[in-house]
Structures are given as structure tokens and as C-alpha cells.
Amino acid sequence: MAELRNPNAPTQGSGGGGGDMRSMLAFTVLALVALLAFQYFKPATPPAPAQQQQAANQAVNQNSTPASVPQAGTGQTVAGATAQTSGAPTVAASAETLTIVENELYKITFTNKGAKVKSWILKKYKDSQGHPLDLVNQRAAPDFGYPLSLYTYEPALTDELNNQALYQASATGNVAAPAGIIFKYAKGPLTVTKTFMFNNSYVVDTEVSVTRSGSPVRALVSWPSGLGDQEEVAQYAASKFASSIGGKRDSTGPTKGWFSTGVSGNATSEQPYDYAAAIDLYFAAAFLPAVPARATVVTLHQTIQAPKDATAPNSEKFPSPVLGLAVGDTSGVTHTRLFAGPLQFDVLANLHSTAPDGLATGEDLKPLIQFGSLKIIAEPLFLLLRFVHGYVGNWGWAIVICTIAFNLLMMPTRFMMMKSSLKMQRIQPKMEAIKKRYAHLKATDPKRAEMNAETMKLYKDEGINMYGSCLPLLVQMPLLYGYYRVLGNVIELRQAHWFWLPNLAISDPLHILPIVIIASMFLVQFITPSPGMDPAQRRMMAFMMPAILGFSMWNFASGLALYWATGNLINLGLQLGINRSKMGQELKALAAKRAAKGTNRTVASKTIQGRR
């Protein structure tokens, strides 16, 4: 029999279909919850080493603000990566490790304890003992800090970052440049990242970020303890601060800082620094900020007891200045290049500060070589000296050859001086007659002007330039000063040898050159006719001047002494030739006549006194 159904009643199985739908929804919710729980509790997978290196390269090449600079090794922005809470996990190594970065120029040893440099060996240079030169001042660094340590305005924080923190290093052992190293440290709200990139030059690209609870901490990268070639008082005394602010260059010694500063003073200069450097005669640690407009610099000035003589470390010691620098960025993330190496002309000529467009095309660093105010003369002189060295292969012979050439070029001025002196002596009787006519007048008498007019007329009539004897000296002095600056400040003379001289940058160990200077200067003074000078005064000058100048050069660099001695020997030969000339014979006769006249006056004076 057929079943009768109410069309308005629910069909069979409708209630079961609603239950199935609810079950399906519940299952879906549970699956989503399980998936989310799995994602939440799944351990984070560390990035691959290749990804870390790529991220490090991105971090170094950025010059942007903290909000947009990628943090090396994470791919996150600094602001996002450093938004740490007090419950953030600690990032630290379990033990101290070393990382050695090496290229053809240097061998840098890092320790992860403080993420700082323990030694910075320059392979092409040696110290006074013949060992590879360590640019880290190992005498001062234990007390004042090692290179690439951090400078903050909180002593406790500075001590933690530099002396206590064991950073995690992205690489340990030996690393061949070009390469990059990332040091990381995190403890509580504090997060620190130090990134260093190395290439085939003396420049290290540096980026540092220190945050606390997500906020930047003012931390500057420092080179705090002078330079490793400083072994004695004289080398410490040669140290200077050097800078360029908006293209205006300056350098100053330890007695005059750019501003009152020091570790305790925390004085900071915020200027558009193109570069800021601690230098001595031959080496430098120079920071080149990535964004000069945001640069901030602190000069660090300490004192150490250094021996007077490097060959006798236990000899008497004197307080000596130790100069250092700390450089940062007002944005809170410090990005700067660091040049640590020799003040070599070609190296500095190829090293440029950061231009406004962010490229390394700004001014070069040649001004770090202290050529002085006459750089326009000193620099070409050095280039000439280097040119000659390229042919003879020895810096001592290059100095000798250039000195001979300069003296030959100056020979006409020497004859001008002699000729002017001879003319002056010829008119000496007329000059004395003019003076005698006006001798009764006081110095303030207006008629003295008539005497001056007569004297000038006499000069004109005789064709005498009253400045003729001085003009050649004025021409020679800038050249002599420029030569002096070159020979005393170029690194090429450091440890360059010549015969018995092992190092043209230090004094003659046997003092042969100072003795030659004294003897040759005395002979030149003695054989040069000086008819216009009193004989007694002439004898005194013949002895006193050589003694004063010779002994003042007793401890001068032997390169300078070699130049001076060579010049004196050339002058001695020239003077002997001049004395044999007609002009020399006439000057000699006038000098003898004046000496005889002086002797007669003395005898007459004594005779008159006897009669009285």
C-alpha cells in the first residue's frame, strides 16, 4: 500500500544531513587549530650560510636610516629585528674564539670577546726589531681599548660590550678576503650587531647597531690607543689628529685637540666629517663615514710612559700622548669605512671620502701626509725623488742625485749673491763718506732722509739692487723647506738603507753625517771672502754656525742629514772654484784690505793709549 506523505513535512534523512554539516564544521575548526599549533611550536630553521653572507653584503652596502637598513643575516629591518622584549632569548657564544682575516696586505685577528681586533699585522712593513709590524699598539691597548671596540656614554655598558660579551661570530678560524664577518650579541633588552666587510685593499667596511628595548643606543666605533709603530717618545710626539670637515682640512697635535675631550669628558663633535684620523709620521687609522652629514666624532687623548730610546726599552721613560678616535652616526646605526695602513702617496691618492651622492668619489686622503703649508712645492719634490728612485733603485742615491741637481740649478743665484756683494764692497768708501757727512745728526733728525736719498741714488748710479744678495736666498728657502718636509715625512724612507745607514728615517748610528756637516760648513765659512764683515765676527761665525747647525742635526733623520751633507760638499767645491775666478780674487783682495785697515786702527788706538 502506498505511503501517504505530508508535502510540508521534512524528508527522510534531513535531520541526519544537518548533523553531518555540524560535524564537518567542527572537524575543520579542529584541523585549523592543529595546523596553527604546529606552526607555532615548530622550531625555527636557521638561514643557510649563503643567505647569511648575502644578507651581510646587503647590510654593509646600505646608507639608509635605521628604519630601512637591513640587519645583516636576517633580512629584517633594524627596527623590526630589534624590537626585543625583556624576555628575548640570549645570543652569545659559550667560549672565546678567534677569527683571522687575511689578504696580501694584512692579517687581522679578531676575538669574539668584545668583537674587537687583537692584532693588525701589515705584511709589507716591519718594526724596529725586524718583525712584521702590528698596527695595534700592544703597549697601550690593554689599558685604553682595542681597535673596532665600541665607545658609549655609559661606562658599564662599554665594559660589557668590549670586555665581557662573547659574541656569536659568523665565521671562525682563517678567512681569506674578500669576505665578511658578522658578530651578534643579545642579552635581555640589549641587542648588538657588528658587521665587517673586507676586500683586497687596506679598507674595512664597518657597520654597527646597538639597541635596547628596540631603541638605538649611541655607540661609536673606535680606534682608541694610537698606532703600533710608536715605540719611543719621538714617535708618540709626532702623532696628530687629522680631519676634513666639509672639505676644510685640519691637523693638530696632542696639545691642541679640536675640542676638550677624553674618555671621562664624553665630548662629541657633530660635523660633516669627510674623514677623521689618528696619524703619526708614517701610518694612520682613518674613518670615512658613509653619510658625512650625520657623522659624529670623539677624540680620545690618553698618556703612556714611553722610553726615550726604542733600542733600550728599559731606559728612562717619559709621559707620551696616545691619540685615538671614535666615530658614529647620529641616526644610531654607524656605517663607516676604516683605513688602517701606511701613509703611502699612491694608496692615499686612490682612497676617497664619501661624496653627497653616497659614492666613494669625494676628496682623496693625500693631505694625511704632513707636507706642511708648502705642499705645492713638497709634493712635486717627492714625485721627482720617487722618479729618480725608479731608475737608481735606492733612496739614498736618489737623495744625492736630486741634491746635486738642485745645487746646480741654484748655482746662478750663488753667483748673483757674490756679484752683488762685490759691487757693495766696491762702493763701500763712497758709502762711508755719505755716512760721515751725516754722522752729527740724530737718528730722529728729518735730514736723515737726505742721507737715505743719497744712498739710494748711489745704488742706482752703480747699478746695484740692494736686495740682490737676499733675493737668491728667498728663492732657495721655499725649496729647502719643501725638501725638508719631504725627507722627514714620507714612508718610503722608513727603513730604507744606504751604505752604513740602515734606516734613512732615523739618525745616523755612527754620527758620520753630522760630523761631515760641521766640518764642511766650517770650511765653506772659512774660505768664503767676506770683505763686508769684521774679521773677528767672521771668525766667530766660522766656528759658531757650523757647531750650532751641525749639533742640532745630530739626531735628525739620516735622510735629511744626507741631503744637508751632500749640499755642503757641493758648496765647498763651488766656493773653491769661485775663489779662483776673477770675481773671487777681487773679493779676497777687498777682504784682506779691510782686515789690514782694521789691524792698523787697532795698532793706532793702542799707540795713542800708550802716549797718554
C-alpha positions as CSV (number, residue, x, y, z in Angstrom):
1,M,0.0,0.0,0.0
2,A,1.3,3.3,-0.9
3,E,2.7,5.6,1.8
4,L,0.9,8.9,2.2
5,R,3.3,11.8,3.0
6,N,2.7,15.4,4.0
7,P,4.3,17.6,1.4
8,N,5.1,20.1,4.2
9,A,6.8,17.6,6.4
10,P,10.7,17.2,6.2
11,T,12.0,14.4,4.0
12,Q,13.6,11.4,5.5
13,G,17.3,11.8,6.4
14,S,17.1,15.6,6.6
15,G,17.9,15.7,10.3
16,G,21.0,13.5,9.7
17,G,22.2,15.9,7.0
18,G,22.2,18.8,9.4
19,G,24.3,16.8,11.9
20,D,26.8,15.9,9.2
21,M,27.3,19.6,8.4
22,R,27.9,20.5,12.0
23,S,30.4,17.6,12.3
24,M,32.2,18.8,9.2
25,L,32.5,22.4,10.6
26,A,33.8,21.1,13.9
27,F,36.4,18.9,12.2
28,T,37.5,21.9,10.0
29,V,38.0,24.1,13.1
30,L,40.0,21.4,14.9
31,A,42.2,21.0,11.8
32,L,42.9,24.7,11.6
33,V,43.7,24.8,15.4
34,A,46.1,21.8,14.9
35,L,47.8,23.5,12.0
36,L,48.2,26.8,13.8
37,A,49.6,24.9,16.8
38,F,52.0,23.0,14.7
39,Q,53.3,26.3,13.0
40,Y,53.5,27.9,16.4
41,F,55.5,25.2,18.1
42,K,57.6,24.3,15.0
43,P,61.4,25.2,15.7
44,A,62.8,28.0,13.6
45,T,65.2,26.8,10.8
46,P,68.4,28.9,10.7
47,P,69.1,30.5,7.4
48,A,71.7,28.9,5.2
49,P,75.3,30.3,5.3
50,A,74.9,31.6,1.7
51,Q,71.8,33.5,2.8
52,Q,73.7,34.9,5.8
53,Q,76.6,36.2,3.6
54,Q,74.1,37.7,1.1
55,A,72.3,39.5,4.0
56,A,75.7,40.7,5.3
57,N,76.6,42.2,1.9
58,Q,73.2,44.0,1.9
59,A,73.8,45.3,5.4
60,V,77.2,46.8,4.5
61,N,76.0,48.4,1.3
62,Q,73.1,50.3,2.8
63,N,73.4,54.0,3.8
64,S,69.8,54.5,4.9
65,T,68.1,55.3,8.2
66,P,67.6,52.7,11.0
67,A,64.0,52.2,9.9
68,S,65.1,50.9,6.4
69,V,68.6,49.4,6.9
70,P,68.5,45.6,6.7
71,Q,70.0,43.9,9.7
72,A,72.8,41.6,8.5
73,G,71.9,37.9,8.5
74,T,68.1,38.3,9.0
75,G,66.7,40.2,6.0
76,Q,64.6,42.2,8.5
77,T,64.8,45.9,9.0
78,V,66.7,47.1,12.1
79,A,63.6,48.5,13.7
80,G,61.7,45.2,13.2
81,A,64.6,43.0,14.2
82,T,65.5,44.9,17.4
83,A,62.0,45.2,18.8
84,Q,63.1,42.9,21.6
85,T,61.4,42.4,24.9
86,S,62.9,41.6,28.3
87,G,62.0,38.0,27.6
88,A,64.1,37.8,24.4
89,P,66.5,34.8,24.2
90,T,70.2,35.4,24.9
91,V,72.5,35.3,21.9
92,A,76.1,34.7,23.0
93,A,78.9,32.2,22.4
94,S,79.9,29.7,25.0
95,A,83.7,30.3,24.8
96,E,86.2,32.8,23.3
97,T,87.2,32.1,19.7
98,L,89.5,33.8,17.2
99,T,88.8,34.8,13.6
100,I,91.8,35.6,11.4
101,V,91.1,37.6,8.2
102,E,93.9,37.8,5.7
103,N,94.8,39.2,2.3
104,E,98.1,40.2,0.7
105,L,98.4,43.4,2.7
106,Y,97.3,42.5,6.2
107,K,96.5,39.7,8.7
108,I,93.8,40.8,11.2
109,T,93.0,38.7,14.3
110,F,89.5,39.2,15.9
111,T,88.4,37.9,19.2
112,N,84.7,37.3,19.8
113,K,85.2,38.6,23.3
114,G,84.1,42.1,22.6
115,A,84.2,41.5,18.8
116,K,87.4,43.5,18.6
117,V,90.8,43.3,16.9
118,K,93.7,41.8,18.9
119,S,96.3,42.3,16.2
120,W,96.5,44.0,12.8
121,I,99.7,42.9,11.0
122,L,100.8,44.8,8.0
123,K,102.7,42.3,5.9
124,K,104.8,44.8,3.9
125,Y,106.2,46.6,6.9
126,K,108.4,45.7,9.8
127,D,109.0,47.1,13.3
128,S,112.4,48.1,14.6
129,Q,113.2,44.5,15.6
130,G,112.5,43.2,12.0
131,H,109.2,41.6,12.9
132,P,106.0,42.2,10.9
133,L,104.5,45.4,12.0
134,D,101.4,45.2,14.3
135,L,99.3,48.3,13.8
136,V,97.7,47.7,17.2
137,N,99.6,49.5,20.0
138,Q,100.1,46.5,22.2
139,R,101.5,48.6,25.0
140,A,98.5,50.9,25.2
141,A,95.6,48.8,24.0
142,P,95.2,46.7,27.2
143,D,94.5,49.8,29.1
144,F,92.7,52.0,26.7
145,G,91.0,49.6,24.3
146,Y,91.5,47.6,21.1
147,P,90.6,48.6,17.5
148,L,86.9,48.3,16.5
149,S,85.7,48.2,20.1
150,L,82.7,50.4,20.9
151,Y,82.6,53.8,22.7
152,T,79.4,54.6,24.6
153,Y,78.4,57.2,27.1
154,E,77.7,54.5,29.8
155,P,80.9,53.1,31.3
156,A,79.2,49.9,32.5
157,L,77.7,49.2,29.0
158,T,81.0,50.0,27.3
159,D,82.7,47.5,29.6
160,E,80.1,44.8,28.9
161,L,80.2,45.3,25.1
162,N,84.0,45.3,24.9
163,N,85.3,43.1,27.7
164,Q,82.6,40.8,28.8
165,A,80.3,39.9,25.9
166,L,81.0,36.8,24.0
167,Y,79.6,37.5,20.5
168,Q,78.5,34.8,18.1
169,A,80.7,35.0,15.1
170,S,79.5,34.0,11.6
171,A,83.0,32.6,10.9
172,T,85.9,31.4,13.0
173,G,89.4,30.3,12.2
174,N,91.1,31.5,9.0
175,V,89.1,33.6,6.5
176,A,90.5,34.8,3.2
177,A,89.5,38.2,2.0
178,P,87.3,39.3,0.3
179,A,84.9,38.2,2.9
180,G,82.5,39.3,5.6
181,I,82.1,38.6,9.3
182,I,79.0,39.2,11.5
183,F,79.3,39.4,15.3
184,K,76.0,39.2,17.2
185,Y,75.2,39.5,20.9
186,A,71.9,39.8,22.7
187,K,71.1,39.7,26.4
188,G,67.7,40.8,27.8
189,P,66.6,44.0,26.1
190,L,70.1,44.6,24.6
191,T,70.9,43.6,21.0
192,V,74.2,44.2,19.2
193,T,75.3,43.5,15.6
194,K,78.7,44.3,14.3
195,T,79.4,43.6,10.6
196,F,82.8,43.9,8.9
197,M,83.5,43.5,5.2
198,F,87.0,43.0,3.8
199,N,88.4,43.4,0.3
200,N,91.9,43.4,-1.2
201,S,92.8,46.9,0.0
202,Y,93.6,48.4,3.4
203,V,90.0,49.5,3.9
204,V,87.5,47.7,6.1
205,D,83.8,48.4,5.7
206,T,82.1,48.6,9.2
207,E,78.5,48.7,10.3
208,V,77.4,48.7,14.0
209,S,73.9,48.6,15.5
210,V,73.2,48.7,19.3
211,T,69.6,48.8,20.6
212,R,68.0,48.5,23.9
213,S,64.3,47.6,24.1
214,G,64.1,48.5,20.4
215,S,65.6,52.0,20.8
216,P,69.0,52.9,19.4
217,V,71.9,53.2,21.8
218,R,74.6,55.8,20.9
219,A,77.6,53.5,20.2
220,L,80.6,54.7,18.2
221,V,83.3,52.5,16.5
222,S,86.7,53.4,17.9
223,W,90.4,53.1,17.3
224,P,91.3,54.2,20.9
225,S,95.0,53.5,21.5
226,G,97.4,55.1,19.0
227,L,99.3,53.1,16.4
228,G,101.6,50.1,16.7
229,D,104.7,51.6,15.1
230,Q,105.0,54.0,18.1
231,E,107.9,52.7,20.1
232,E,109.6,55.7,21.7
233,V,108.8,59.3,22.8
234,A,109.6,60.9,19.4
235,Q,107.2,58.7,17.6
236,Y,104.4,59.4,20.1
237,A,105.2,63.2,19.8
238,A,104.7,63.0,16.1
239,S,101.1,61.8,16.4
240,K,98.2,64.0,15.4
241,F,94.5,64.3,14.8
242,A,93.6,65.0,11.2
243,S,90.2,65.7,9.7
244,S,88.3,67.2,6.8
245,I,85.0,68.9,7.6
246,G,83.0,69.9,4.6
247,G,86.3,69.9,2.5
248,K,88.2,72.0,5.1
249,R,91.2,70.1,6.2
250,D,92.9,70.4,9.5
251,S,95.5,68.6,11.6
252,T,96.6,69.3,15.2
253,G,99.0,67.8,17.7
254,P,98.1,66.2,21.1
255,T,98.5,69.5,22.9
256,K,95.6,71.1,21.0
257,G,92.6,69.0,20.3
258,W,89.6,70.0,18.1
259,F,87.7,70.3,21.4
260,S,88.1,69.4,25.0
261,T,87.5,65.7,25.1
262,G,88.5,62.4,26.6
263,V,87.0,59.2,27.9
264,S,85.8,61.0,31.1
265,G,84.7,64.1,29.3
266,N,82.4,62.5,26.7
267,A,82.7,65.5,24.4
268,T,81.3,64.9,21.0
269,S,81.6,66.9,17.7
270,E,78.8,66.6,15.2
271,Q,80.1,68.0,12.0
272,P,80.0,66.9,8.3
273,Y,83.3,64.9,8.6
274,D,84.6,63.7,5.3
275,Y,87.2,61.8,7.3
276,A,88.7,61.8,10.8
277,A,92.0,60.1,11.5
278,A,94.6,59.4,14.2
279,I,98.0,59.6,12.4
280,D,101.8,59.7,13.1
281,L,104.6,60.2,10.6
282,Y,104.0,57.0,8.6
283,F,100.7,55.3,9.5
284,A,97.1,56.2,10.0
285,A,93.7,54.9,11.3
286,A,91.2,57.0,9.3
287,F,87.4,56.7,9.4
288,L,85.4,57.7,6.4
289,P,81.7,58.0,7.4
290,A,79.1,56.6,4.9
291,V,77.0,59.7,5.5
292,P,79.2,62.7,6.4
293,A,76.2,64.9,7.2
294,R,75.3,62.6,10.1
295,A,78.9,62.0,11.3
296,T,79.8,62.3,15.0
297,V,83.4,62.1,16.3
298,V,85.1,61.9,19.7
299,T,88.8,62.4,20.0
300,L,90.5,60.2,22.7
301,H,93.6,61.5,24.3
302,Q,95.5,59.3,26.8
303,T,99.1,59.2,28.2
304,I,101.6,56.4,28.4
305,Q,105.1,56.1,29.8
306,A,107.3,55.5,26.8
307,P,111.0,55.0,26.6
308,K,113.1,57.7,25.0
309,D,115.1,55.2,23.0
310,A,113.3,52.3,21.3
311,T,116.5,50.2,21.3
312,A,116.6,50.4,25.1
313,P,113.0,49.6,26.3
314,N,114.2,49.8,30.0
315,S,115.7,53.2,29.6
316,E,114.3,56.4,31.1
317,K,110.6,56.8,30.3
318,F,108.6,60.0,29.7
319,P,104.8,60.7,29.6
320,S,103.8,60.4,25.9
321,P,100.4,61.1,24.2
322,V,98.3,58.3,22.9
323,L,95.7,59.6,20.4
324,G,92.6,57.7,19.3
325,L,89.2,58.3,17.7
326,A,85.6,57.1,17.9
327,V,83.2,57.7,15.0
328,G,79.5,57.2,14.9
329,D,76.3,58.3,13.2
330,T,73.5,60.4,14.7
331,S,70.9,58.0,13.3
332,G,72.0,55.3,15.8
333,V,73.4,52.9,13.2
334,T,77.1,53.5,12.5
335,H,78.3,52.8,8.9
336,T,81.8,53.8,8.1
337,R,84.9,52.7,6.2
338,L,88.1,52.3,8.1
339,F,91.5,52.8,6.5
340,A,94.3,51.3,8.6
341,G,97.6,51.3,6.9
342,P,100.6,53.3,5.6
343,L,100.6,56.9,4.6
344,Q,101.8,56.0,1.1
345,F,101.2,58.5,-1.6
346,D,99.6,56.2,-4.2
347,V,97.5,54.4,-1.6
348,L,96.1,57.7,-0.3
349,A,95.6,59.1,-3.7
350,N,93.2,56.2,-4.6
351,L,91.3,56.4,-1.3
352,H,88.3,58.9,-1.4
353,S,85.8,60.1,1.1
354,T,82.0,59.7,0.5
355,A,80.5,62.2,-1.9
356,P,77.0,63.7,-1.4
357,D,75.6,61.1,-3.8
358,G,76.8,58.3,-1.5
359,L,79.6,57.1,-3.7
360,A,83.3,57.0,-2.7
361,T,84.3,59.8,-5.1
362,G,85.0,62.6,-2.7
363,E,88.3,64.1,-1.8
364,D,91.4,61.9,-1.5
365,L,93.4,61.3,1.6
366,K,96.8,62.6,0.4
367,P,96.6,65.5,2.9
368,L,97.3,63.0,5.7
369,I,100.9,63.1,4.6
370,Q,102.2,66.1,6.5
371,F,103.9,68.1,3.7
372,G,103.1,71.3,5.6
373,S,102.0,74.7,4.2
374,L,104.3,74.4,1.2
375,K,102.6,71.3,-0.1
376,I,102.6,72.9,-3.6
377,I,106.4,72.6,-3.6
378,A,106.9,69.5,-1.4
379,E,104.6,67.2,-3.3
380,P,106.3,67.7,-6.7
381,L,109.7,67.3,-5.0
382,F,108.6,63.9,-3.7
383,L,107.4,62.9,-7.1
384,L,110.7,63.9,-8.6
385,L,112.6,61.9,-5.8
386,R,110.4,58.9,-6.5
387,F,111.0,59.2,-10.2
388,V,114.8,59.2,-9.7
389,H,114.5,56.2,-7.3
390,G,112.7,54.3,-10.0
391,Y,115.9,54.4,-12.1
392,V,118.6,54.0,-9.4
393,G,116.7,51.7,-7.1
394,N,118.0,53.2,-3.8
395,W,116.5,56.1,-1.9
396,G,119.9,57.3,-0.6
397,W,121.3,57.7,-4.1
398,A,118.1,59.3,-5.2
399,I,118.6,62.0,-2.5
400,V,122.2,62.5,-3.5
401,I,121.3,62.9,-7.2
402,C,118.4,65.3,-6.5
403,T,120.6,67.3,-4.2
404,I,123.3,67.7,-6.8
405,A,120.7,68.7,-9.4
406,F,119.1,71.3,-7.1
407,N,122.5,72.9,-6.2
408,L,123.5,73.1,-9.9
409,L,120.2,74.8,-10.7
410,M,120.8,77.2,-7.8
411,M,124.4,78.0,-9.0
412,P,123.3,81.2,-10.9
413,T,121.8,82.6,-7.7
414,R,125.0,81.9,-5.9
415,F,126.9,84.0,-8.5
416,M,124.3,86.7,-8.2
417,M,124.9,86.9,-4.4
418,M,128.7,87.1,-5.0
419,K,128.3,89.7,-7.7
420,S,126.0,91.8,-5.5
421,S,128.4,91.5,-2.6
422,L,131.3,92.6,-4.8
423,K,129.5,95.7,-6.0
424,M,128.6,96.6,-2.5
425,Q,132.2,96.4,-1.5
426,R,133.4,98.5,-4.4
427,I,131.2,101.4,-3.3
428,Q,132.0,101.0,0.4
429,P,134.3,104.1,0.5
430,K,131.5,106.2,-1.0
431,M,129.0,104.8,1.4
432,E,131.3,105.7,4.4
433,A,131.7,109.2,3.0
434,I,128.0,109.7,2.9
435,K,127.6,108.4,6.5
436,K,130.4,110.6,7.7
437,R,128.7,113.8,6.4
438,Y,125.5,113.0,8.3
439,A,127.2,111.4,11.4
440,H,126.5,114.5,13.5
441,L,122.7,114.2,13.0
442,K,120.5,112.4,15.5
443,A,118.6,109.4,14.4
444,T,115.3,111.3,14.6
445,D,116.5,114.3,12.6
446,P,114.5,114.8,9.4
447,K,117.6,115.5,7.5
448,R,118.4,111.8,7.8
449,A,116.1,111.3,4.9
450,E,118.6,113.2,2.7
451,M,121.2,110.6,3.6
452,N,118.9,107.8,2.6
453,A,118.1,109.6,-0.7
454,E,121.9,109.9,-1.5
455,T,122.4,106.3,-0.7
456,M,119.6,105.2,-3.0
457,K,121.0,107.4,-5.7
458,L,124.4,105.8,-5.3
459,Y,122.9,102.3,-5.6
460,K,121.1,103.4,-8.8
461,D,124.1,105.0,-10.4
462,E,126.3,101.9,-9.7
463,G,123.5,99.5,-10.9
464,I,123.2,97.8,-7.5
465,N,120.0,96.1,-6.3
466,M,120.0,96.5,-2.6
467,Y,118.1,93.2,-2.3
468,G,120.3,91.4,-4.8
469,S,122.1,89.4,-2.0
470,C,118.8,88.5,-0.3
471,L,116.7,87.6,-3.3
472,P,118.5,84.3,-4.1
473,L,118.0,83.2,-0.5
474,L,114.3,84.0,-0.8
475,V,114.2,81.8,-3.9
476,Q,116.1,78.9,-2.2
477,M,114.3,78.9,1.2
478,P,110.9,77.5,0.0
479,L,112.7,74.8,-1.9
480,L,114.8,73.9,1.1
481,Y,111.8,73.8,3.4
482,G,109.8,71.7,0.9
483,Y,112.7,69.2,0.7
484,Y,112.9,69.2,4.5
485,R,109.2,68.3,4.7
486,V,109.5,65.5,2.1
487,L,112.5,63.8,3.6
488,G,111.1,63.9,7.1
489,N,107.6,62.7,6.4
490,V,107.5,60.1,3.5
491,I,107.2,56.5,4.5
492,E,109.3,55.4,1.6
493,L,112.4,56.5,3.6
494,R,111.4,54.4,6.6
495,Q,113.9,51.5,6.9
496,A,115.5,52.4,3.5
497,H,119.3,51.8,3.7
498,W,122.3,53.5,2.1
499,F,125.9,52.2,2.8
500,W,126.3,52.3,6.6
501,L,122.9,53.8,7.1
502,P,120.3,51.1,7.9
503,N,117.3,53.4,8.0
504,L,117.1,56.8,6.4
505,A,114.2,57.8,8.6
506,I,116.3,57.7,11.8
507,S,119.6,59.3,12.9
508,D,123.0,58.2,11.7
509,P,124.0,55.5,14.1
510,L,127.7,56.4,13.7
511,H,127.1,60.2,13.5
512,I,129.3,60.4,10.4
513,L,127.0,62.7,8.5
514,P,126.7,65.3,11.3
515,I,130.5,65.4,11.6
516,V,130.7,65.9,7.8
517,I,128.1,68.7,8.1
518,I,130.1,70.5,10.8
519,A,133.5,70.1,9.0
520,S,132.2,71.1,5.5
521,M,130.2,74.1,6.8
522,F,133.3,75.4,8.7
523,L,135.4,75.1,5.6
524,V,132.9,76.9,3.5
525,Q,132.7,79.7,6.0
526,F,136.4,79.9,6.4
527,I,137.3,80.1,2.6
528,T,134.4,82.4,1.6
529,P,135.7,86.0,1.2
530,S,133.6,88.3,3.4
531,P,135.0,91.9,3.0
532,G,132.0,93.5,4.5
533,M,132.3,91.6,7.8
534,D,134.5,92.4,10.7
535,P,137.3,89.7,10.9
536,A,136.6,88.9,14.5
537,Q,132.9,88.5,13.7
538,R,133.8,86.4,10.7
539,R,136.0,84.0,12.8
540,M,133.2,83.6,15.3
541,M,130.7,82.8,12.6
542,A,133.1,80.3,11.0
543,F,133.1,78.3,14.3
544,M,129.7,79.0,15.8
545,M,127.4,78.5,12.9
546,P,128.7,75.0,11.9
547,A,128.7,73.9,15.5
548,I,125.1,75.1,16.2
549,L,123.7,73.7,12.9
550,G,125.7,70.5,13.0
551,F,124.9,69.5,16.5
552,S,121.2,70.4,16.0
553,M,121.2,67.8,13.3
554,W,123.0,65.2,15.5
555,N,119.8,63.2,15.9
556,F,117.9,64.2,12.8
557,A,116.8,61.6,10.3
558,S,119.8,60.5,8.3
559,G,117.9,61.2,5.0
560,L,117.9,64.8,6.0
561,A,121.5,64.7,7.1
562,L,122.5,63.1,3.8
563,Y,120.8,65.9,1.9
564,W,122.5,68.6,4.0
565,A,125.9,67.0,3.9
566,T,125.8,66.5,0.2
567,G,124.7,70.1,-0.3
568,N,127.6,71.3,1.9
569,L,130.2,69.3,0.0
570,I,128.9,70.7,-3.3
571,N,129.0,74.3,-1.9
572,L,132.6,73.6,-0.7
573,G,133.6,72.6,-4.3
574,L,131.8,75.6,-5.8
575,Q,133.4,78.0,-3.4
576,L,136.8,76.7,-4.2
577,G,136.1,77.3,-7.9
578,I,134.7,80.8,-7.2
579,N,137.8,81.7,-5.2
580,R,139.9,81.0,-8.3
581,S,137.8,83.2,-10.5
582,K,138.4,86.9,-11.2
583,M,135.5,87.9,-9.0
584,G,136.7,85.7,-6.2
585,Q,140.2,87.1,-6.3
586,E,138.8,90.7,-6.2
587,L,136.6,89.8,-3.2
588,K,139.6,88.2,-1.5
589,A,141.7,91.3,-2.0
590,L,139.0,93.6,-0.6
591,A,138.7,91.3,2.4
592,A,142.4,91.4,3.0
593,K,142.4,95.2,2.6
594,R,139.6,95.6,5.2
595,A,141.4,93.3,7.6
596,A,144.6,95.2,7.3
597,K,142.7,98.5,7.8
598,G,141.2,97.1,10.9
599,T,144.6,96.0,12.2
600,N,146.0,99.5,11.6
601,R,143.2,101.1,13.5
602,T,143.8,98.8,16.4
603,V,147.5,99.5,16.5
604,A,146.9,103.2,16.3
605,S,144.5,103.0,19.1
606,K,147.0,101.2,21.3
607,T,149.7,103.7,20.4
608,I,147.6,106.6,21.4
609,Q,146.8,104.9,24.6
610,G,150.5,104.4,25.3
611,R,151.4,108.0,24.7
612,R,148.7,109.0,27.2
